[in-house]
Amino acid sequence: MALGLTLRTRAHPVDLEDLAYAAYEFREALIPLQGITPDRCDAAATELRDKAHHAEERFFAAVAGLPRRERTLAGHWQNAAVLRYRYGLEVFARAEDLGANMLAQLATHRRPSWPALTELCDACTHARLDQHQRPEMFGAIPRRATRRRRTAPADSAGADHRTVLHCRSS
């Protein structure tokens, strides 16, 4: 089925091969970031982050003129790719692979079907839920048990808390 994406755009015609290349370039720029921690500030890490940032800008520029279905696909894929490669969350691998395959099919003028797009959305949702539930699954302390209490100690019931906080910050 031929895809009329080159006619239905916001401002300029979209070259789908450029979109596929921008997605590939963005993915390739994210992969080296996998081993870099956020506190690493050397020149090589900064260069890799800048390269990924520019590739992401080119990807979003290529996506800007697409119809809603393709923009949804691109947004879910970008989110899954960043979470997988930049933050090392491998639970997003399936969603990222599904999105990458559908973006590659766009270059051959094959528009993603609604069931395929729903499958991608579900894969992202399941990965997100899996990531949130993982600590409880492996016997870790639930998040609510680790929260600090916001109440004052009993022996300081009549104390001026503003003064106490001021003294701690000095």
Contacts in CASP RR format, 6 or more apart in sequence:
PFRMAT RR
TARGET T0000
AUTHOR 0000-0000-0000
METHOD contacts of the structure
MODEL  1
MALGLTLRTRAHPVDLEDLAYAAYEFREALIPLQGITPDRCDAAATELRD
KAHHAEERFFAAVAGLPRRERTLAGHWQNAAVLRYRYGLEVFARAEDLGA
NMLAQLATHRRPSWPALTELCDACTHARLDQHQRPEMFGAIPRRATRRRR
TAPADSAGADHRTVLHCRSS
1 109 0 8 1.000
1 110 0 8 1.000
1 111 0 8 1.000
2 109 0 8 1.000
3 16 0 8 1.000
3 106 0 8 1.000
3 109 0 8 1.000
3 110 0 8 1.000
3 111 0 8 1.000
4 109 0 8 1.000
5 14 0 8 1.000
5 16 0 8 1.000
5 66 0 8 1.000
5 67 0 8 1.000
5 70 0 8 1.000
5 106 0 8 1.000
5 109 0 8 1.000
5 111 0 8 1.000
6 13 0 8 1.000
6 14 0 8 1.000
6 15 0 8 1.000
6 16 0 8 1.000
7 13 0 8 1.000
8 67 0 8 1.000
9 65 0 8 1.000
9 66 0 8 1.000
10 64 0 8 1.000
10 65 0 8 1.000
11 65 0 8 1.000
12 65 0 8 1.000
14 62 0 8 1.000
14 65 0 8 1.000
14 66 0 8 1.000
16 106 0 8 1.000
16 107 0 8 1.000
16 109 0 8 1.000
17 107 0 8 1.000
18 62 0 8 1.000
19 62 0 8 1.000
19 63 0 8 1.000
19 66 0 8 1.000
19 103 0 8 1.000
19 106 0 8 1.000
19 107 0 8 1.000
20 103 0 8 1.000
20 104 0 8 1.000
20 106 0 8 1.000
20 107 0 8 1.000
22 55 0 8 1.000
22 58 0 8 1.000
22 59 0 8 1.000
22 61 0 8 1.000
22 62 0 8 1.000
22 63 0 8 1.000
23 59 0 8 1.000
23 62 0 8 1.000
23 74 0 8 1.000
23 77 0 8 1.000
23 100 0 8 1.000
23 103 0 8 1.000
23 104 0 8 1.000
25 55 0 8 1.000
25 58 0 8 1.000
25 59 0 8 1.000
26 52 0 8 1.000
26 55 0 8 1.000
26 56 0 8 1.000
26 58 0 8 1.000
26 59 0 8 1.000
26 78 0 8 1.000
26 81 0 8 1.000
27 81 0 8 1.000
27 85 0 8 1.000
27 100 0 8 1.000
28 55 0 8 1.000
29 48 0 8 1.000
29 51 0 8 1.000
29 52 0 8 1.000
29 54 0 8 1.000
29 55 0 8 1.000
29 56 0 8 1.000
30 52 0 8 1.000
30 55 0 8 1.000
30 81 0 8 1.000
30 82 0 8 1.000
30 85 0 8 1.000
30 86 0 8 1.000
31 85 0 8 1.000
32 48 0 8 1.000
33 48 0 8 1.000
33 49 0 8 1.000
33 52 0 8 1.000
33 85 0 8 1.000
33 86 0 8 1.000
34 85 0 8 1.000
34 86 0 8 1.000
34 88 0 8 1.000
36 45 0 8 1.000
36 48 0 8 1.000
36 49 0 8 1.000
52 86 0 8 1.000
56 78 0 8 1.000
59 74 0 8 1.000
59 78 0 8 1.000
60 78 0 8 1.000
63 70 0 8 1.000
63 71 0 8 1.000
63 74 0 8 1.000
63 75 0 8 1.000
65 71 0 8 1.000
66 74 0 8 1.000
69 111 0 8 1.000
69 112 0 8 1.000
69 114 0 8 1.000
69 117 0 8 1.000
70 106 0 8 1.000
70 111 0 8 1.000
70 112 0 8 1.000
72 117 0 8 1.000
72 121 0 8 1.000
73 99 0 8 1.000
73 102 0 8 1.000
73 103 0 8 1.000
73 106 0 8 1.000
73 112 0 8 1.000
73 117 0 8 1.000
73 120 0 8 1.000
74 103 0 8 1.000
76 95 0 8 1.000
76 99 0 8 1.000
76 120 0 8 1.000
76 121 0 8 1.000
76 124 0 8 1.000
77 95 0 8 1.000
77 96 0 8 1.000
77 99 0 8 1.000
77 100 0 8 1.000
77 102 0 8 1.000
77 103 0 8 1.000
77 120 0 8 1.000
79 124 0 8 1.000
80 92 0 8 1.000
80 95 0 8 1.000
80 96 0 8 1.000
80 99 0 8 1.000
80 123 0 8 1.000
80 124 0 8 1.000
80 127 0 8 1.000
81 92 0 8 1.000
81 96 0 8 1.000
81 100 0 8 1.000
83 89 0 8 1.000
83 92 0 8 1.000
83 127 0 8 1.000
84 90 0 8 1.000
84 92 0 8 1.000
84 93 0 8 1.000
84 96 0 8 1.000
85 96 0 8 1.000
89 127 0 8 1.000
89 131 0 8 1.000
91 127 0 8 1.000
91 130 0 8 1.000
91 131 0 8 1.000
91 134 0 8 1.000
92 124 0 8 1.000
92 127 0 8 1.000
94 123 0 8 1.000
94 127 0 8 1.000
95 120 0 8 1.000
95 123 0 8 1.000
95 124 0 8 1.000
95 127 0 8 1.000
98 116 0 8 1.000
98 119 0 8 1.000
98 120 0 8 1.000
98 123 0 8 1.000
99 120 0 8 1.000
102 112 0 8 1.000
102 116 0 8 1.000
102 117 0 8 1.000
102 120 0 8 1.000
105 112 0 8 1.000
106 112 0 8 1.000
112 120 0 8 1.000
135 141 0 8 1.000
135 142 0 8 1.000
135 143 0 8 1.000
136 142 0 8 1.000
152 159 0 8 1.000
152 161 0 8 1.000
156 164 0 8 1.000
END
